[in-house]
Amino acid sequence: MAGSDKKQSPVSHTVVVSVLPSAGFSARIEATEDQKAALAEAHDLLAVDSFIAELELKRWRRDGVRIRGNVQARIRQECVVTLEPLVTDLDVPVDAVFLPEGSKLARPLDEEGALIVDPDGPDLPEIFEGGVIDAGAVAEEFFALDIDPYPRAPGAEMEAEEGDGEDASEKPFAGLAALRDKL
């Protein structure tokens, strides 16, 4: 989030952690027309019609910050089958924990110094640098993860090519055998 090598989010909304009230801080990020165009370009979409993030930032443990909320967006993508525009509404829950660089809580280790990772457990906290978290970049990250990389319009189906069909699916190596026979 805070690395200087990353490109700034089109919906950047930085929060200085040291002035974060103990009761928390609410942030509403509603993308402008320019920001929506930049989001569409950044995520290879036809358009972003709306993007609204409602976030609550609260202290987590002593030095950390937890961001919870949701992102609602309406996007237009190209159907991978028909190539027609497809409108999708996203409603993405946001839940992330951030710790300052150097925090001992950032990476839980066992007695032997190995990183403890529970695949079914919560995500590990992310690190922020310089006392600043970009809440807009966090919202954009959750938005990006919810975009279908292969959108398909309802009822759109790929046409079977000649030779495709039940026989081909029953014999998955038939194509390889035909190549071998040519050699």
Disulfide bonds with the S-S distance in Angstrom:
none
